[in-house]
Amino acid sequence: MNKFLIRIFGVRHINKCLLVLMLSVSIPVMAEQPAMHYAITVAIDPASRHLQGRSIITVEQGGHFELILSRRFKVTALRAAGFRITQEAAHQHNLQVWQLAAGKNGPYRIEIDWQGELAALDTSLDHAQTLGRPIPVSGVEGTFLPNASIWYPQIVGALASYQIDLTLPYGQWGLVPGRLLHESESELEGYQARFIFQQPAEGIALMAGPYTITSATLQSVASNKTLSLRTYFHPSIADLADDYLESVKHYIHLYERWIGEYPYSEFSVVSSPTPTGFGMPTLTYLGVSVLRLPFIRMTSLGHEVLHNWWGNGVYPDYASGNWSEGLTTFMADYAYKEQESDEAARDMRLDWLRDFSLLAPSQDQPLRAFTSRTHVASKIVGYNKSAMLFFMLRDLLGEATFDRAIRTLWQEQRFRVTAWQDIQRVFEAVSGRSLDDFFSQWLTRTGAPALRISQADYSKSEQRLSLMLKQAAPVYHLRVPILVRGQSGKEETFFLDLDEESQSYQRVLSEPPKEVVLDPDFRLFRQLAADEMVPILREVMVNQTTRTLLLFPHQTAAYRVAHELAGRMQGREPEIERSPMAMNEWPVLVVGSGPQVDDWLAQQDLPAMPAEIRQENASAHAWTVRQPNGATLAIVSVKDEASLSKLGRALPHYGRQSYVVFSGPAVIDKGVWPMRPPALPVRLLP
């Protein structure tokens, strides 16, 4: 059976994120018009959670296919015209599977009726739990049928167009990705709507709820098309609709000018009763609690709108790696930081490098191997490193050439499955240069280059600076930024091409230099120097070798709460150290009451809580210390068990901080320990 891939778009922590879940398949469909079509009629009663559906699948060409459906549903009729089909389904995992075979000449039709009970909506789940259980759920507050739940009969490994006729009870409104042709609502017949999706699509998700609908229109700046915009919001947040619609207008115009015409006729923002959200073509599905966050409109909403170009408009070829998350992160999350300030953009690049430095070697993978975000480590590679690749590519080619290549990529590849090699081909054609070395080193290798300036001399008589750059094997081809700081404080930055383990350079300077700094603005994806790697809480969250030491007595209520906190921070079952004196070569998380933590730090001959973060009105402190062996020690010190219980949801979202101070669930202080890129003094010669 073909391999299934769960694709996750724009996934970040809940305080800054939208979560996206869609089933994807890695199949090279290149035609503009899909060779398969689904005509689905489906009726859902959220009160009873009953679903009844009928689907007519049209296949234009013959061959061998697999038809699948979740085992939670019962097939009541199955008819095939032109196909040979196994009438009895095989059971594989949670799926029913039928084998289909047909000759070369089509079209062929399959008609299938199915029904069943959906799972109960559980609004107590957090975003990670929802993401980890892609099952069809329903309740009066909301219905969500992700494509990954295989809620409708579908053929494995094929993109397809579709038409959906949806019926819901009165008071419920629903939608699927695509164009809304018509809808009606009456007490007698309930809600009825028809949607079509004419492009080759990767799957179908369905959403419904007791929505208040707000509509707007937008004139495309790239064509004469008028776009239909909507919010499907629960009544409690209906007052947010106008602001969200205005933000959607801004992002569509931004990316039409940057990339090209918006590929669809509409875009909707849909609220979910669970604290997460998902994104699909023509819409994004977000938790009510997420939509209330004031920064979502200015950050993650744009990320989801952009996915209608990259990911939902040009499809990644998963066999060669998912490039769409990195390009979307670069053109959305990172682009917004560049618009904010140079410092904000620099800080984001530093965050990417810090995150990568936290990974254990076993957690790293080449970019070609990344398909979807399954854990934090995969996001660090598939989102951050990939975004940095596009940043470095822009530095290499120049912004004007980069933007021409982006527009060409969209023009040539829209609604086509696209591999990394296609991206390389387009950028080479537009720039007129070979990019083999660039793409090969960043796509196929794990790790990152380790660089240093090994020598810096200045001849006063010749006014000449001599530098020696070194890198560890394997050798990368790099353009290395070098900052020269003069005796008067004047600064100059230039780039040096490095393609050997050791290379020397000379440069004439009018003023004697004081010091030189390698890549001070973090424009290269590289290993950070020791002085650049200040400890942050994220290390004990990401690194799988982290050990946890709980200072509370075993089997007490406080111990159990601390154990749950550690699990939430690490996204897995924590590795518990039993010895209260244990210090190892790996990152360590220590959780205890104030007196317990103070005693333990004294026993380990470690510094006490830093005075600059100590606050008498605080209920909890979390901070980091660099151990003598170089690993990070993260300490959580709480006033009492009640204070500890209030950290579970909040603390995991502050991983980028070196310290966080809480008063109850509220953060009253946070920050990162000071860091300055290491500077090498220049030796002055006669």
Secondary structure per residue as TSV (DSSP state, phi and psi in degrees):
chain	resnum	aa	ss	phi	psi
A	1	M	-	360.0	142.5
A	2	N	-	-61.5	151.2
A	3	K	-	-78.2	135.2
A	4	F	-	-98.5	143.3
A	5	L	E	-125.4	128.1
A	6	I	E	-87.7	121.9
A	7	R	E	-101.9	132.9
A	8	I	-	-122.2	114.9
A	9	F	-	-98.0	138.3
A	10	G	S	59.4	30.3
A	11	V	-	-81.1	124.4
A	12	R	-	-141.2	174.9
A	13	H	-	-61.1	155.3
A	14	I	G	-61.5	-25.1
A	15	N	G	-75.6	-6.8
A	16	K	G	-144.5	24.1
A	17	C	-	-134.7	159.2
A	18	L	-	-121.2	138.8
A	19	L	-	-105.9	141.4
A	20	V	-	-130.6	131.3
A	21	L	-	-133.9	119.5
A	22	M	E	-144.0	146.1
A	23	L	E	-79.3	133.5
A	24	S	E	-130.2	157.8
A	25	V	-	-130.2	148.9
A	26	S	-	-101.8	90.8
A	27	I	-	-140.3	131.8
A	28	P	-	-80.9	75.9
A	29	V	-	-88.7	120.5
A	30	M	-	-113.4	-14.5
A	31	A	-	-72.3	147.9
A	32	E	S	-67.6	-38.9
A	33	Q	S	-98.3	127.9
A	34	P	-	-68.0	151.6
A	35	A	S	-91.6	-1.7
A	36	M	E	-133.2	151.9
A	37	H	E	-145.6	136.8
A	38	Y	E	-109.5	129.8
A	39	A	E	-115.7	103.8
A	40	I	E	-115.2	132.6
A	41	T	E	-114.5	124.0
A	42	V	E	-138.8	136.0
A	43	A	E	-122.3	132.0
A	44	I	E	-129.0	134.0
A	45	D	E	-113.0	100.7
A	46	P	T	-60.6	-29.3
A	47	A	T	-65.6	-45.1
A	48	S	T	-92.9	-10.6
A	49	R	T	63.4	27.8
A	50	H	E	-93.3	136.3
A	51	L	E	-121.0	136.8
A	52	Q	E	-134.4	130.9
A	53	G	E	-142.8	158.7
A	54	R	E	-136.6	137.3
A	55	S	E	-132.9	136.6
A	56	I	E	-113.7	116.0
A	57	I	E	-103.9	122.7
A	58	T	E	-107.7	126.8
A	59	V	E	-117.9	122.5
A	60	E	E	-78.7	-27.5
A	61	Q	E	-126.1	152.1
A	62	G	E	-78.5	179.9
A	63	G	E	141.7	-167.1
A	64	H	E	-108.2	131.7
A	65	F	E	-135.0	161.1
A	66	E	E	-118.5	128.5
A	67	L	E	-104.1	130.8
A	68	I	E	-130.2	154.6
A	69	L	E	-157.0	144.0
A	70	S	E	-57.5	144.8
A	71	R	T	-72.9	-8.6
A	72	R	T	-73.8	-12.5
A	73	F	E	-106.4	151.6
A	74	K	E	-108.1	129.1
A	75	V	E	-84.4	122.6
A	76	T	E	-100.4	-16.6
A	77	A	E	-157.3	141.6
A	78	L	E	-145.3	116.9
A	79	R	E	-131.4	139.7
A	80	A	E	-129.7	134.8
A	81	A	E	-114.6	109.7
A	82	G	S	93.1	-13.7
A	83	F	-	-97.5	149.7
A	84	R	E	-95.4	128.6
A	85	I	E	-137.0	140.7
A	86	T	-	-77.4	118.4
A	87	Q	S	-71.9	-27.7
A	88	E	S	-97.6	124.3
A	89	A	-	-77.7	141.9
A	90	A	E	-83.6	150.9
A	91	H	E	-107.3	120.5
A	92	Q	E	-129.5	114.5
A	93	H	T	57.4	-119.9
A	94	N	T	-104.4	22.1
A	95	L	E	-117.2	151.2
A	96	Q	E	-98.0	136.1
A	97	V	E	-130.8	128.2
A	98	W	E	-116.5	141.1
A	99	Q	E	-95.0	131.3
A	100	L	E	-121.4	143.4
A	101	A	E	-143.3	140.5
A	102	A	E	-151.7	159.4
A	103	G	E	-71.9	-169.5
A	104	K	E	-77.9	-29.6
A	105	N	E	-92.0	125.4
A	106	G	E	-114.4	-164.8
A	107	P	E	-82.1	162.0
A	108	Y	E	-122.3	154.9
A	109	R	E	-129.5	142.3
A	110	I	E	-124.6	130.2
A	111	E	E	-115.3	129.7
A	112	I	E	-143.0	131.3
A	113	D	E	-108.6	139.1
A	114	W	E	-148.4	159.5
A	115	Q	E	-156.9	163.9
A	116	G	E	170.8	-179.2
A	117	E	E	-105.5	130.5
A	118	L	-	-81.4	157.6
A	119	A	E	-69.7	155.2
A	120	A	E	-73.5	137.8
A	121	L	-	-63.4	130.8
A	122	D	-	-121.6	102.1
A	123	T	T	-82.0	-1.3
A	124	S	T	-83.8	-11.4
A	125	L	-	-72.5	146.4
A	126	D	-	-90.1	-178.3
A	127	H	H	-65.9	-38.2
A	128	A	H	-67.0	-39.0
A	129	Q	H	-67.1	-40.7
A	130	T	H	-63.9	-42.6
A	131	L	H	-62.6	-32.8
A	132	G	T	-84.2	-1.7
A	133	R	-	-133.0	76.3
A	134	P	-	-74.4	78.1
A	135	I	-	-122.2	154.5
A	136	P	-	-77.1	124.0
A	137	V	E	-124.3	154.1
A	138	S	E	-153.8	150.5
A	139	G	E	-173.7	169.5
A	140	V	T	-64.5	-22.7
A	141	E	T	-84.8	-13.3
A	142	G	E	170.2	149.9
A	143	T	E	-127.2	133.6
A	144	F	E	-140.0	120.0
A	145	L	E	-116.6	89.3
A	146	P	-	-68.0	148.4
A	147	N	G	-57.4	-32.9
A	148	A	G	-65.3	-15.8
A	149	S	G	-81.4	-5.2
A	150	I	-	51.6	54.7
A	151	W	-	-80.1	-14.3
A	152	Y	S	-128.2	154.2
A	153	P	-	-66.0	128.9
A	154	Q	E	-141.9	151.9
A	155	I	E	-90.6	131.3
A	156	V	T	-67.9	135.6
A	157	G	T	76.6	23.8
A	158	A	-	-135.3	132.7
A	159	L	-	-75.4	150.4
A	160	A	E	-154.5	148.7
A	161	S	E	-83.1	168.2
A	162	Y	E	-158.3	161.6
A	163	Q	E	-131.3	130.9
A	164	I	E	-120.3	124.9
A	165	D	E	-105.6	116.6
A	166	L	E	-115.1	132.8
A	167	T	E	-123.2	132.1
A	168	L	E	-135.8	162.5
A	169	P	-	-66.6	160.4
A	170	Y	T	-57.5	135.2
A	171	G	T	96.9	-11.5
A	172	Q	-	-107.0	141.0
A	173	W	E	-125.9	145.0
A	174	G	E	-142.8	171.3
A	175	L	E	-164.7	163.7
A	176	V	-	-131.5	163.8
A	177	P	S	-57.7	136.6
A	178	G	S	136.3	-168.7
A	179	R	E	-95.0	128.5
A	180	L	E	-80.4	116.3
A	181	L	E	-84.4	-45.7
A	182	H	E	-163.0	159.0
A	183	E	E	-151.6	155.1
A	184	S	E	-150.5	158.9
A	185	E	E	-146.6	132.5
A	186	S	E	-150.8	155.4
A	187	E	T	-63.7	-30.2
A	188	L	T	-76.5	-46.5
A	189	E	T	-106.9	-2.4
A	190	G	E	73.2	-154.1
A	191	Y	E	-97.1	133.5
A	192	Q	E	-135.5	138.2
A	193	A	E	-152.0	154.0
A	194	R	E	-126.0	131.2
A	195	F	E	-122.9	146.8
A	196	I	E	-129.6	149.6
A	197	F	E	-133.9	107.4
A	198	Q	E	-90.6	-15.1
A	199	Q	E	-84.4	163.4
A	200	P	E	-67.7	114.4
A	201	A	E	-108.2	155.5
A	202	E	S	-87.6	-14.6
A	203	G	-	168.7	176.9
A	204	I	-	-128.7	127.0
A	205	A	-	-115.1	150.3
A	206	L	E	-129.7	136.5
A	207	M	E	-129.6	146.8
A	208	A	E	-153.2	158.3
A	209	G	E	179.2	177.1
A	210	P	S	-83.0	68.1
A	211	Y	-	-87.2	151.7
A	212	T	E	-100.9	127.2
A	213	I	E	-100.7	131.5
A	214	T	E	-125.1	133.2
A	215	S	E	-121.4	155.8
A	216	A	E	-154.8	167.0
A	217	T	E	-124.8	159.8
A	218	L	E	-144.2	132.3
A	219	Q	E	-87.9	122.3
A	220	S	-	-60.4	140.0
A	221	V	S	-87.9	-7.0
A	222	A	S	-106.2	-6.6
A	223	S	S	-159.0	-176.5
A	224	N	S	-88.2	8.0
A	225	K	-	-73.8	138.5
A	226	T	E	-101.2	124.6
A	227	L	E	-95.5	143.9
A	228	S	E	-101.4	124.0
A	229	L	E	-115.8	142.4
A	230	R	E	-144.8	152.7
A	231	T	E	-116.9	134.9
A	232	Y	E	-110.3	91.4
A	233	F	E	-114.0	143.1
A	234	H	-	-61.6	149.2
A	235	P	G	-53.9	-30.4
A	236	S	G	-66.7	-18.9
A	237	I	G	-124.1	16.6
A	238	A	G	-59.5	-25.3
A	239	D	G	-70.1	-11.6
A	240	L	G	-86.4	-7.5
A	241	A	H	-59.3	-48.6
A	242	D	H	-61.4	-40.9
A	243	D	H	-65.1	-40.2
A	244	Y	H	-66.1	-39.6
A	245	L	H	-64.2	-39.3
A	246	E	H	-64.2	-39.4
A	247	S	H	-66.8	-40.4
A	248	V	H	-60.6	-42.0
A	249	K	H	-57.7	-45.5
A	250	H	H	-58.7	-47.0
A	251	Y	H	-69.3	-39.3
A	252	I	H	-63.4	-43.7
A	253	H	H	-65.4	-40.2
A	254	L	H	-56.7	-49.7
A	255	Y	H	-81.2	-23.9
A	256	E	H	-64.6	-41.1
A	257	R	H	-69.2	-34.1
A	258	W	H	-82.2	-39.9
A	259	I	T	-113.6	-51.4
A	260	G	-	151.9	-177.4
A	261	E	-	-57.4	135.6
A	262	Y	-	-57.3	131.3
A	263	P	S	-78.8	-11.0
A	264	Y	S	-121.6	178.9
A	265	S	S	-98.8	-6.6
A	266	E	E	-157.3	166.0
A	267	F	E	-149.6	136.4
A	268	S	E	-128.5	146.2
A	269	V	E	-110.1	121.9
A	270	V	E	-121.2	133.5
A	271	S	E	-91.1	146.9
A	272	S	E	-119.1	143.4
A	273	P	S	-74.0	-11.7
A	274	T	S	-95.0	156.5
A	275	P	S	-80.3	37.7
A	276	T	-	-137.7	-175.9
A	277	G	-	-154.5	161.6
A	278	F	E	-136.0	155.7
A	279	G	E	-126.3	142.1
A	280	M	E	-143.5	173.1
A	281	P	T	-57.4	134.8
A	282	T	T	73.0	1.5
A	283	L	E	-162.4	163.9
A	284	T	E	-135.0	142.1
A	285	Y	E	-118.3	107.7
A	286	L	E	-123.2	146.9
A	287	G	E	-63.6	146.3
A	288	V	H	-55.2	-42.2
A	289	S	H	-65.9	-32.8
A	290	V	H	-70.3	-45.2
A	291	L	H	-61.5	-27.5
A	292	R	T	-73.0	-20.5
A	293	L	S	-66.0	127.8
A	294	P	T	-66.3	-25.3
A	295	F	T	-87.9	-8.5
A	296	I	T	-61.8	-40.2
A	297	R	T	-64.0	-30.8
A	298	M	T	-90.3	-6.4
A	299	T	T	-129.8	-84.9
A	300	S	H	-70.0	-25.9
A	301	L	H	-59.6	-42.7
A	302	G	H	-62.5	-36.4
A	303	H	H	-58.0	-44.7
A	304	E	H	-71.3	-36.2
A	305	V	H	-62.4	-43.7
A	306	L	H	-62.1	-29.8
A	307	H	T	-62.7	-14.7
A	308	N	T	-70.0	-18.7
A	309	W	T	-91.1	-57.5
A	310	W	B	-102.1	111.3
A	311	G	T	113.5	-48.3
A	312	N	T	-107.6	-5.4
A	313	G	T	-117.3	-37.1
A	314	V	B	-119.2	122.9
A	315	Y	E	-92.8	134.2
A	316	P	E	-68.3	145.7
A	317	D	-	-92.9	101.4
A	318	Y	G	-64.2	-24.3
A	319	A	G	-62.3	-26.7
A	320	S	G	-112.4	8.6
A	321	G	-	108.6	146.8
A	322	N	-	-91.5	103.4
A	323	W	-	-87.0	-17.3
A	324	S	H	-66.5	-33.0
A	325	E	H	-67.4	-40.2
A	326	G	H	-67.7	-43.7
A	327	L	H	-66.7	-38.6
A	328	T	H	-67.2	-41.5
A	329	T	H	-60.7	-41.2
A	330	F	I	-67.2	-42.5
A	331	M	I	-88.5	-4.8
A	332	A	I	-119.4	-83.8
A	333	D	I	-51.5	-49.2
A	334	Y	I	-72.9	-38.7
A	335	A	H	-60.6	-36.7
A	336	Y	H	-66.9	-33.9
A	337	K	H	-67.8	-39.0
A	338	E	H	-63.0	-38.6
A	339	Q	H	-65.8	-31.1
A	340	E	H	-69.9	-54.0
A	341	S	-	-177.1	160.9
A	342	D	H	-61.8	-37.2
A	343	E	H	-66.0	-41.7
A	344	A	H	-63.8	-39.8
A	345	A	H	-66.4	-42.6
A	346	R	H	-60.6	-41.8
A	347	D	H	-63.1	-36.9
A	348	M	H	-67.2	-41.2
A	349	R	H	-62.1	-40.9
A	350	L	H	-62.9	-40.5
A	351	D	H	-59.2	-41.5
A	352	W	H	-60.6	-44.3
A	353	L	H	-69.0	-38.6
A	354	R	H	-62.2	-45.9
A	355	D	H	-57.4	-44.0
A	356	F	H	-64.8	-35.9
A	357	S	H	-66.6	-16.7
A	358	L	T	-83.2	-15.6
A	359	L	S	-72.3	140.0
A	360	A	-	-74.1	151.4
A	361	P	G	-52.7	-34.4
A	362	S	G	-69.7	-15.6
A	363	Q	G	-91.4	-10.5
A	364	D	-	-81.8	155.1
A	365	Q	-	-155.4	154.4
A	366	P	-	-66.2	154.0
A	367	L	G	-61.0	-32.4
A	368	R	G	-63.3	-21.4
A	369	A	G	-89.7	-10.6
A	370	F	-	-78.2	126.7
A	371	T	-	-116.8	-41.6
A	372	S	S	-156.9	162.3
A	373	R	-	-80.2	116.9
A	374	T	S	-112.2	-15.9
A	375	H	S	-163.8	175.4
A	376	V	H	-60.7	-39.2
A	377	A	H	-61.0	-41.2
A	378	S	H	-67.2	-31.3
A	379	K	H	-67.3	-38.8
A	380	I	I	-59.3	-38.0
A	381	V	I	-82.5	-55.3
A	382	G	I	-73.2	-24.4
A	383	Y	I	-102.2	-59.6
A	384	N	I	-71.4	-51.8
A	385	K	I	-63.6	-39.7
A	386	S	H	-63.9	-42.3
A	387	A	H	-61.9	-39.0
A	388	M	H	-65.9	-33.4
A	389	L	H	-57.8	-47.7
A	390	F	H	-68.2	-33.2
A	391	F	H	-62.8	-46.8
A	392	M	H	-67.0	-34.0
A	393	L	H	-64.7	-39.5
A	394	R	H	-65.2	-41.0
A	395	D	H	-59.8	-39.6
A	396	L	H	-69.6	-43.1
A	397	L	H	-95.8	-21.4
A	398	G	-	95.3	149.1
A	399	E	H	-63.6	-40.4
A	400	A	H	-64.4	-45.3
A	401	T	H	-66.3	-41.6
A	402	F	H	-59.0	-46.2
A	403	D	H	-67.1	-35.4
A	404	R	H	-63.3	-39.3
A	405	A	H	-67.2	-37.8
A	406	I	H	-61.1	-45.5
A	407	R	H	-66.2	-36.8
A	408	T	H	-66.9	-41.0
A	409	L	H	-57.8	-43.7
A	410	W	H	-65.7	-43.9
A	411	Q	H	-63.7	-38.1
A	412	E	H	-86.6	-28.7
A	413	Q	H	-115.4	4.3
A	414	R	T	-60.7	134.4
A	415	F	T	59.7	27.6
A	416	R	S	-120.0	147.0
A	417	V	E	-71.9	128.6
A	418	T	E	-130.7	129.5
A	419	A	-	-101.7	166.9
A	420	W	H	-54.5	-37.8
A	421	Q	H	-66.1	-28.5
A	422	D	H	-67.6	-39.4
A	423	I	H	-64.1	-44.0
A	424	Q	H	-59.9	-44.3
A	425	R	H	-58.5	-44.9
A	426	V	H	-65.3	-45.8
A	427	F	H	-67.2	-33.5
A	428	E	H	-67.6	-42.4
A	429	A	H	-63.7	-41.2
A	430	V	H	-74.0	-39.5
A	431	S	H	-84.3	-20.8
A	432	G	T	72.1	27.1
A	433	R	S	-142.3	155.5
A	434	S	-	-75.7	136.5
A	435	L	-	-121.2	23.8
A	436	D	H	-58.3	-49.8
A	437	D	H	-61.4	-42.9
A	438	F	H	-61.7	-55.4
A	439	F	H	-69.1	-37.0
A	440	S	H	-61.5	-47.7
A	441	Q	H	-69.4	-34.7
A	442	W	H	-85.7	-20.8
A	443	L	H	-94.9	-30.3
A	444	T	H	-102.9	-15.2
A	445	R	-	-101.3	149.5
A	446	T	-	-89.5	173.1
A	447	G	S	76.8	-165.4
A	448	A	-	-154.9	154.1
A	449	P	-	-64.9	143.9
A	450	A	-	-109.4	116.0
A	451	L	E	-121.3	154.5
A	452	R	E	-160.5	154.0
A	453	I	E	-91.2	114.0
A	454	S	E	-90.5	-18.4
A	455	Q	E	-155.2	139.3
A	456	A	E	-145.1	109.4
A	457	D	E	-124.8	149.5
A	458	Y	E	-131.1	122.8
A	459	S	E	-90.2	113.9
A	460	K	T	-67.4	-35.1
A	461	S	T	-68.9	-36.4
A	462	E	T	-96.6	-6.0
A	463	Q	T	51.2	43.8
A	464	R	E	-124.0	127.5
A	465	L	E	-92.6	128.3
A	466	S	E	-113.4	127.3
A	467	L	E	-124.1	149.6
A	468	M	E	-124.5	120.6
A	469	L	E	-105.0	141.2
A	470	K	E	-132.8	147.6
A	471	Q	E	-138.4	148.7
A	472	A	-	-78.8	151.5
A	473	A	S	-68.8	149.6
A	474	P	S	-75.2	150.1
A	475	V	-	-73.1	136.3
A	476	Y	-	-106.7	154.4
A	477	H	-	-96.5	113.8
A	478	L	E	-135.1	150.8
A	479	R	E	-105.6	106.4
A	480	V	E	-96.9	119.3
A	481	P	E	-73.7	134.6
A	482	I	E	-127.0	127.2
A	483	L	E	-101.4	128.7
A	484	V	E	-110.7	123.5
A	485	R	E	-107.0	118.1
A	486	G	E	-77.4	170.2
A	487	Q	T	-61.7	-29.9
A	488	S	T	-86.5	-3.8
A	489	G	S	98.5	-7.4
A	490	K	-	-66.0	139.8
A	491	E	E	-119.4	143.7
A	492	E	E	-138.8	136.1
A	493	T	E	-118.3	135.3
A	494	F	E	-142.3	167.9
A	495	F	E	-112.8	139.9
A	496	L	E	-120.3	132.6
A	497	D	E	-83.0	123.6
A	498	L	E	-122.8	122.0
A	499	D	-	-140.4	18.4
A	500	E	S	-132.8	169.8
A	501	E	S	-67.5	-31.0
A	502	S	E	-144.5	127.5
A	503	Q	E	-141.8	145.1
A	504	S	E	-109.5	151.3
A	505	Y	E	-141.2	154.5
A	506	Q	E	-134.5	144.0
A	507	R	E	-149.0	133.9
A	508	V	E	-81.3	129.9
A	509	L	-	-128.4	138.8
A	510	S	S	-78.9	-21.3
A	511	E	S	-121.6	136.9
A	512	P	-	-58.8	130.8
A	513	P	E	-82.9	152.2
A	514	K	E	-94.0	-43.7
A	515	E	E	-158.3	161.9
A	516	V	E	-126.0	147.1
A	517	V	E	-130.0	131.3
A	518	L	E	-86.7	124.8
A	519	D	S	46.1	61.0
A	520	P	T	-67.8	-22.1
A	521	D	T	-103.7	9.4
A	522	F	-	59.0	55.1
A	523	R	-	-94.2	-5.1
A	524	L	S	-113.1	141.7
A	525	F	-	-78.6	110.0
A	526	R	-	-151.9	168.8
A	527	Q	-	-75.8	132.5
A	528	L	-	-73.4	147.2
A	529	A	-	-71.9	160.8
A	530	A	G	-56.2	-40.8
A	531	D	G	-70.2	-18.4
A	532	E	G	-87.5	-11.4
A	533	M	-	-100.8	68.9
A	534	V	-	-67.5	144.2
A	535	P	-	-70.3	136.4
A	536	I	-	-130.4	160.5
A	537	L	T	-62.8	-26.2
A	538	R	H	-61.1	-25.5
A	539	E	H	-62.1	-42.6
A	540	V	H	-75.6	-12.9
A	541	M	H	-85.9	-36.7
A	542	V	H	-92.3	-45.0
A	543	N	-	-69.1	122.3
A	544	Q	T	-71.5	-10.6
A	545	T	T	-88.7	0.7
A	546	T	-	-57.5	136.5
A	547	R	E	-109.5	148.6
A	548	T	E	-118.6	131.8
A	549	L	E	-118.2	115.0
A	550	L	E	-102.3	120.1
A	551	L	-	-85.5	-9.0
A	552	F	S	-73.3	149.8
A	553	P	-	-56.8	138.8
A	554	H	T	-60.7	142.2
A	555	Q	T	70.0	11.5
A	556	T	S	-86.3	166.1
A	557	A	H	-61.7	-40.1
A	558	A	H	-63.9	-39.3
A	559	Y	H	-59.8	-44.7
A	560	R	H	-65.1	-39.9
A	561	V	H	-66.8	-41.2
A	562	A	H	-64.3	-39.0
A	563	H	H	-62.1	-41.4
A	564	E	H	-66.3	-40.3
A	565	L	H	-60.5	-46.0
A	566	A	H	-60.4	-41.2
A	567	G	H	-63.3	-40.2
A	568	R	H	-66.2	-40.1
A	569	M	H	-65.7	-38.3
A	570	Q	H	-96.2	-9.5
A	571	G	T	65.5	25.9
A	572	R	S	-164.3	175.1
A	573	E	-	-68.6	120.0
A	574	P	-	-69.0	148.1
A	575	E	-	-87.6	105.5
A	576	I	B	-88.5	130.2
A	577	E	-	-87.8	132.3
A	578	R	-	-89.1	-25.6
A	579	S	-	-87.1	126.2
A	580	P	T	-68.0	-10.9
A	581	M	T	-104.3	5.5
A	582	A	-	-69.2	126.5
A	583	M	-	-133.2	129.9
A	584	N	-	-129.7	-172.7
A	585	E	S	-84.5	1.2
A	586	W	S	-112.3	170.5
A	587	P	-	-62.2	147.8
A	588	V	E	-131.4	135.2
A	589	L	E	-110.2	125.5
A	590	V	E	-117.4	129.6
A	591	V	E	-128.6	129.4
A	592	G	E	-169.5	177.5
A	593	S	E	-74.3	166.1
A	594	G	H	-53.5	-53.2
A	595	P	H	-62.7	-39.4
A	596	Q	H	-62.2	-43.8
A	597	V	H	-65.9	-43.5
A	598	D	H	-59.9	-44.4
A	599	D	H	-63.8	-43.4
A	600	W	H	-64.7	-42.8
A	601	L	H	-61.8	-39.8
A	602	A	H	-65.6	-40.8
A	603	Q	H	-63.4	-34.9
A	604	Q	T	-86.2	0.9
A	605	D	T	59.0	40.1
A	606	L	-	-108.6	154.2
A	607	P	-	-64.5	148.8
A	608	A	-	-72.1	176.0
A	609	M	S	-52.5	131.0
A	610	P	-	-58.0	136.1
A	611	A	G	-61.9	-31.0
A	612	E	G	-70.9	-15.0
A	613	I	G	-107.7	-7.7
A	614	R	-	-72.1	124.6
A	615	Q	-	-133.1	129.1
A	616	E	T	-66.6	-28.9
A	617	N	T	-87.8	6.7
A	618	A	-	-81.0	147.3
A	619	S	S	-99.2	-17.5
A	620	A	E	-159.3	144.3
A	621	H	E	-125.5	139.1
A	622	A	E	-130.7	130.5
A	623	W	E	-151.6	168.4
A	624	T	E	-120.0	152.5
A	625	V	E	-137.2	139.4
A	626	R	E	-84.3	119.5
A	627	Q	-	-70.7	158.6
A	628	P	T	-56.9	-29.2
A	629	N	T	-82.7	0.9
A	630	G	S	98.3	-18.4
A	631	A	-	-77.5	162.0
A	632	T	E	-91.0	136.9
A	633	L	E	-110.0	120.5
A	634	A	E	-108.9	131.5
A	635	I	E	-121.3	131.0
A	636	V	E	-118.5	116.3
A	637	S	E	-118.1	122.2
A	638	V	E	-118.9	154.6
A	639	K	S	-71.8	-42.0
A	640	D	S	-162.7	179.9
A	641	E	H	-62.7	-37.9
A	642	A	H	-61.2	-40.1
A	643	S	H	-65.3	-39.1
A	644	L	H	-62.1	-42.0
A	645	S	H	-66.3	-20.6
A	646	K	T	-86.9	-1.7
A	647	L	S	-90.9	-17.1
A	648	G	T	-55.5	-44.0
A	649	R	T	-86.3	-29.7
A	650	A	T	-85.9	-50.8
A	651	L	G	-57.9	-40.3
A	652	P	G	-59.0	-16.2
A	653	H	G	-92.5	7.7
A	654	Y	G	-118.4	34.3
A	655	G	T	-64.5	-26.3
A	656	R	T	-79.7	0.1
A	657	Q	-	-96.1	151.3
A	658	S	S	-84.9	-25.1
A	659	Y	E	-152.3	149.5
A	660	V	E	-142.1	137.2
A	661	V	E	-120.9	132.2
A	662	F	E	-116.5	147.3
A	663	S	E	-122.7	101.2
A	664	G	T	65.2	-135.5
A	665	P	T	-84.3	-5.4
A	666	A	E	-89.3	139.9
A	667	V	E	-87.2	124.7
A	668	I	E	-109.7	-9.3
A	669	D	E	-164.2	145.2
A	670	K	E	-160.9	162.8
A	671	G	E	172.9	176.8
A	672	V	-	-119.5	135.8
A	673	W	-	-57.3	146.2
A	674	P	-	-60.0	144.6
A	675	M	-	-144.6	141.1
A	676	R	-	-136.3	129.3
A	677	P	-	-52.6	134.7
A	678	P	-	-63.6	132.3
A	679	A	E	-109.1	138.5
A	680	L	E	-101.5	118.6
A	681	P	E	-61.3	141.6
A	682	V	-	-89.2	129.8
A	683	R	E	-81.5	123.4
A	684	L	E	-89.1	129.4
A	685	L	E	-115.8	157.7
A	686	P	-	-58.3	360.0
